[in-house]
Amino acid sequence: MSANLFADAEQLKILSTVKIGIAGAGGLGSNCAAHLVRSGVVHLKIVDFDVVSAGNLNRQFFFAAQIGQPKVTALRENLLAIEPQTDIELVQDRLTAENTAGIFKDCAVVVEAVDKADVKQMLIRTLLANGKNVVAASGMGGIGKSNLMRVTRLNSKLVVAGDGETEVDNVTCFPWSPRVGIASAMQANCVLSIILGVEI
């Protein structure tokens, strides 16, 4: 069974065959994963080392009762509540230059959804070097300026969602749910466009 009631038979076949990697299960990754499951993606690999905290609930696809649980297991529970037949592989670990390529070797597209700039750069560099399609995000802090949110193709394998400027710094520019949600939805739309051969 697929949560997507609108895809045609060929699209459903593709959606049920490919595996999508989610690097980070926070505001971007958790919400992007939910969009993908609702769209009919069947196979996901979700990687995150962290646990759910009260500070996550303003923008991430978790609930108060899940505070203290590993994000990967809590997210799997929530995604299976959308579509119980979803195949979700979990990796509760930090992504490093040594393990990234191996973890995502069986994924057709990887969603970059990590917080730290150095990890983001490492992830993108490593995945591109291994021929992976990468859907990244940059610039989703604060509120307002929704008209500046966009998708930019940087090369044949890399697209970036966000405004490219309004970075979260947790001092003056905080991660609010609406713009994080916009960026995660854009990422999911890019993933679907890539695997279904639709222009981004």
C-alpha positions in Angstrom: 0.0 0.0 0.0 1.2 3.5 -0.7 0.3 6.7 1.1 0.3 8.5 -2.3 -3.1 8.3 -4.0 -2.1 10.3 -7.0 1.0 8.7 -8.5 0.5 6.5 -11.6 1.7 2.9 -11.8 5.1 3.7 -13.2 5.8 6.4 -10.6 4.7 4.0 -7.8 7.0 1.4 -9.2 10.0 3.8 -9.0 8.9 5.1 -5.6 8.8 1.5 -4.3 12.2 0.6 -5.7 14.7 3.4 -4.8 16.2 3.9 -1.4 16.6 7.5 -0.1 19.1 8.5 2.5 18.4 11.0 5.2 21.5 12.4 6.8 20.2 14.0 10.0 16.8 13.5 11.7 16.2 17.1 13.0 14.1 19.8 11.6 15.0 19.2 7.9 15.4 15.5 8.0 12.4 14.5 10.1 10.0 16.7 8.1 11.5 15.8 4.7 11.2 12.1 5.6 7.5 12.6 6.4 6.9 14.3 3.0 8.7 11.4 1.2 6.6 8.7 3.0 3.4 10.6 2.2 4.5 10.8 -1.4 5.0 7.0 -1.6 8.7 6.5 -1.0 9.0 3.0 0.5 12.7 2.6 1.4 14.5 5.1 3.7 17.8 5.0 5.5 17.9 7.5 8.4 21.1 8.4 10.1 21.4 10.5 13.3 23.2 10.1 16.7 21.0 12.4 18.8 18.0 12.0 21.1 14.8 14.0 21.1 14.8 17.0 23.4 12.1 19.6 24.4 13.9 22.2 22.3 13.3 20.1 19.2 9.5 20.1 19.3 9.0 23.6 17.9 10.1 22.5 14.4 10.8 18.7 14.3 8.5 15.8 13.5 8.5 14.5 17.1 6.1 14.6 20.1 6.5 15.4 23.8 6.1 11.8 24.8 9.2 11.0 22.7 11.6 13.2 24.6 14.7 11.2 25.5 14.2 8.7 22.8 16.8 8.3 20.0 15.7 10.5 17.1 16.0 7.6 14.6 13.7 5.3 16.5 11.2 8.0 17.4 11.1 9.1 13.7 10.6 5.6 12.5 7.6 5.3 14.9 6.1 8.4 13.5 6.7 7.5 9.8 5.2 4.1 10.3 2.1 5.8 11.7 1.7 7.4 8.3 2.5 4.3 6.2 3.0 1.0 8.2 4.6 -0.8 5.1 7.5 1.7 4.9 10.9 0.0 5.1 13.1 2.2 7.3 16.7 1.3 8.0 18.2 3.1 11.0 21.8 4.1 11.7 22.3 5.7 15.2 25.8 7.1 14.6 27.7 10.3 13.8 28.5 10.7 10.1 32.3 11.0 9.5 34.6 11.2 6.5 35.3 7.5 7.2 31.8 6.1 7.3 29.6 8.3 5.1 30.3 6.7 1.8 29.7 3.2 3.1 26.5 4.1 5.0 24.8 5.7 1.9 26.3 3.4 -0.8 22.9 1.8 -1.5 20.9 5.2 -1.6 19.9 6.8 -4.9 19.6 10.2 -3.4 20.8 11.6 0.0 19.2 14.4 1.8 21.7 16.6 3.6 20.0 17.7 6.8 22.8 18.3 9.3 23.4 21.3 11.6 27.1 21.9 11.6 28.8 23.6 8.6 31.9 21.4 8.7 29.8 18.2 8.7 27.6 19.6 5.9 30.7 20.3 3.8 32.2 16.9 4.5 29.0 15.1 3.7 28.4 16.9 0.4 32.1 16.5 -0.7 32.1 12.8 0.2 28.8 11.9 -1.4 29.5 13.8 -4.6 32.9 12.1 -4.8 31.0 8.8 -4.7 28.6 9.8 -7.5 25.6 10.4 -5.3 22.7 12.8 -5.9 22.6 15.2 -3.0 19.8 17.5 -1.9 21.1 20.0 0.6 19.8 23.0 2.4 21.2 26.4 3.3 19.4 29.5 4.6 16.2 28.9 6.6 16.7 30.8 9.8 14.2 33.2 11.3 10.7 34.1 10.0 9.4 36.0 7.0 11.1 36.4 3.6 9.3 33.3 2.3 9.6 34.7 -1.2 13.4 34.3 -1.0 13.2 30.6 -0.5 14.3 28.8 -3.6 16.0 25.7 -5.1 19.4 26.2 -6.7 21.1 23.6 -8.8 24.9 23.9 -8.2 25.9 21.0 -10.5 24.4 17.9 -12.1 24.4 16.0 -8.7 23.8 18.8 -6.2 20.8 21.0 -5.5 20.3 23.3 -2.5 17.1 24.5 -0.9 16.7 27.7 1.1 17.5 31.4 0.7 21.3 30.7 0.9 21.8 33.5 3.4 19.7 33.4 6.5 21.7 30.9 8.6 20.6 29.7 12.0 23.0 30.9 14.7 20.8 30.2 17.8 21.8 33.7 19.0 20.0 36.2 16.8 18.6 34.0 14.1 16.6 31.0 15.4 15.1 28.0 13.6 11.4 28.7 13.3 9.1 25.9 12.2 7.7 27.6 9.0 10.9 28.3 7.2 12.5 25.0 8.3 9.3 23.3 7.0 9.5 25.2 3.7 13.1 24.1 3.2 12.3 20.5 4.1 9.4 20.4 1.7 11.6 21.8 -1.0 14.1 19.1 -0.3 11.5 16.4 -0.5 10.2 17.9 -3.8 13.7 17.8 -5.2 14.2 14.2 -4.2 10.9 13.2 -6.0 11.9 15.3 -9.0 15.3 13.5 -9.3 14.0 10.0 -8.9 10.9 10.5 -11.1 12.8 12.4 -13.8 10.9 15.7 -13.4 12.5 19.0 -13.9 13.5 20.6 -10.7 
